[in-house]
Amino acid sequence: MKVGGLPYRDSASPWPTDNAGIPLTFQAQIVFADSRDIIPEVPGDILLVFSDDDIKLYFEWVSIDENMLLVQYDEIPEQMERVKPYFGTRHRTFDIIDTSKNDDLLINNTDGTKIGGIPNWCQEVYTKLNGNFLCQLQSVLPVSGSQYPLMNRETCEDEYESLLFGGLAIMYAFFDGTNIDYVLLAED
């Protein structure tokens, strides 16, 4: 998983735009190549996430190709905001479902960014989205002054240097075989 920076994207492809022709901001990429056993069938290895100024999300699938010439910073159109790169590492775990207590469904699952499994809804409202759960991308609030608060950052410049995805939200994405349905929910 990577947030910000440069997307894994063919430099020969035109940069994505909204309906008005305004270039989109690259937000994140989520690599599914090593997670195919826990997600529905998807049309690519990497999901690129872009947004417009209204935080409407746009998605693009790409496949890993050793011969592809990747986009460089000087090929990206001017944008309102460039998101600083943050990287995550994969940690495989599992979700536990327990129905032994009064027939109530108890889900003990991972909080944070994740691929597959069961979504960890940040609010009591369980939103119905079309398709099967694909992933969730959670805002990151690193502690300023701590050493290596993020994998690729020795320090954070100040307490406000963070990934506030969609304004302190969590993105939940579901895939129906053709389209991605998503919702951004504010954390409690």
C-alpha positions in Angstrom: 0.0 0.0 0.0 1.2 3.5 -0.8 -0.4 6.8 -0.3 0.7 9.8 -2.4 3.9 10.1 -4.4 3.9 8.6 -7.8 1.4 6.0 -8.9 2.4 2.7 -10.6 1.1 3.9 -13.9 2.1 3.8 -17.6 3.6 7.1 -18.6 2.1 6.8 -22.1 -1.5 6.9 -20.6 -3.1 10.3 -20.4 -3.5 11.5 -16.8 -7.1 10.9 -15.5 -9.4 13.9 -15.3 -12.9 14.6 -13.9 -15.9 15.3 -16.2 -14.8 18.9 -16.6 -11.3 17.9 -17.7 -9.5 18.9 -14.5 -6.6 16.6 -13.6 -7.3 14.4 -10.6 -5.1 14.1 -7.5 -3.4 10.8 -7.0 -4.3 9.6 -3.5 -3.2 6.0 -3.1 -2.4 2.7 -4.6 -3.3 -0.7 -3.1 -1.5 -3.8 -4.4 -3.7 -6.9 -4.6 -1.2 -9.2 -6.3 -0.4 -11.1 -3.1 -3.9 -11.1 -1.8 -5.9 -12.9 -4.5 -6.9 -15.7 -2.1 -8.8 -13.3 0.2 -10.5 -11.0 -2.3 -13.0 -11.3 -5.1 -11.6 -11.7 -8.7 -10.3 -8.2 -9.8 -9.2 -6.9 -13.2 -5.7 -5.9 -12.2 -2.9 -6.2 -9.7 -3.0 -2.6 -8.4 -5.9 -0.3 -7.6 -5.1 3.4 -8.1 -7.2 5.8 -6.2 -7.6 9.4 -7.4 -9.8 12.3 -6.2 -11.2 15.5 -7.4 -11.5 18.8 -5.4 -14.8 17.6 -3.9 -13.2 14.3 -2.6 -15.1 12.2 -5.1 -13.0 9.2 -5.7 -12.0 7.7 -9.1 -10.5 4.3 -9.5 -8.2 2.7 -12.1 -6.9 -0.8 -12.3 -3.4 -1.5 -13.6 -1.4 -4.8 -13.9 2.2 -5.2 -13.0 4.4 -5.1 -16.1 8.2 -5.1 -15.9 8.4 -3.4 -19.3 6.1 -0.5 -18.6 7.7 3.0 -18.4 6.3 4.5 -15.3 5.0 8.0 -14.9 7.5 10.5 -13.5 6.8 13.7 -11.5 7.5 16.0 -14.5 4.7 14.1 -16.4 2.0 14.8 -13.9 -0.2 17.8 -14.6 -0.2 20.7 -12.1 -2.6 19.8 -9.3 -4.0 21.7 -6.4 -2.3 19.3 -3.9 0.4 16.7 -4.1 0.1 14.1 -1.4 3.4 13.3 0.3 4.3 9.6 -0.1 3.7 7.2 2.8 4.2 3.5 2.5 2.7 0.5 4.3 3.8 -3.0 4.6 1.7 -6.1 4.4 0.8 -8.1 7.5 -1.4 -11.0 7.1 -3.9 -11.8 9.9 -7.5 -12.9 10.2 -10.9 -11.8 11.4 -12.8 -13.7 14.1 -16.6 -14.1 14.0 -18.2 -15.3 17.3 -21.9 -15.9 17.5 -21.8 -17.8 20.8 -22.9 -14.8 22.9 -26.7 -14.5 22.8 -26.7 -15.1 19.0 -25.3 -11.6 18.6 -22.7 -11.3 15.9 -19.4 -10.3 17.4 -16.7 -9.4 14.9 -13.1 -9.0 16.2 -11.1 -7.7 13.2 -8.2 -5.5 12.4 -8.6 -1.7 12.7 -6.9 0.3 10.0 -6.0 -0.2 6.4 -6.7 -3.7 5.2 -7.4 -5.9 2.2 -10.1 -8.5 2.3 -11.8 -10.1 5.3 -14.6 -8.2 7.0 -14.8 -4.4 7.0 -14.1 -2.8 10.4 -16.9 -0.1 10.3 -15.8 3.0 12.2 -19.4 3.8 13.0 -22.4 1.9 14.2 -24.0 2.5 10.8 -23.2 -0.5 8.6 -23.5 0.9 5.1 -24.7 -1.4 2.4 -22.5 -1.3 -0.6 -22.7 -3.3 -3.8 -20.4 -6.2 -4.3 -17.9 -8.0 -2.0 -15.6 -6.2 0.5 -12.4 -5.4 -1.2 -10.4 -3.1 1.1 -10.5 -0.2 3.5 -8.0 2.7 3.7 -7.8 4.5 7.0 -6.4 8.0 7.8 -3.0 7.9 9.5 -2.2 10.2 12.4 1.5 9.7 13.2 2.8 10.9 16.6 5.1 13.9 16.0 8.5 13.6 17.7 8.5 9.8 17.7 11.2 8.0 15.7 9.9 6.4 12.5 6.2 7.1 13.0 5.8 5.9 9.4 7.8 3.2 7.6 9.5 5.6 5.2 9.8 8.7 7.5 12.3 9.0 10.3 10.3 11.8 11.8 7.2 13.9 11.1 7.8 17.6 10.7 4.9 18.6 12.9 1.7 17.1 14.5 -0.3 18.1 11.4 1.8 16.1 9.0 -0.6 13.2 8.4 -2.7 11.5 5.9 -6.2 12.7 6.5 -7.9 10.7 3.8 -11.0 12.5 2.8 -10.7 14.8 5.8 -10.1 12.3 8.6 -12.1 9.4 7.1 -11.9 5.8 6.2 -12.6 4.6 2.7 -14.5 1.3 2.4 -14.4 -0.2 -1.1 -16.5 -3.1 -2.4 -16.2 -4.7 -5.9 -19.1 -6.3 -7.8 -17.0 -7.7 -10.7 -17.3 -4.5 -12.7 -17.5 -1.5 -10.5 -16.1 -0.2 -7.2 -18.7 1.0 -4.8 -17.3 3.0 -1.9 -18.1 5.2 1.0 -16.0 7.6 3.1 -17.0 7.6 6.8 -15.6 9.9 9.5 -13.9 8.2 12.4 -15.7 8.2 15.7 
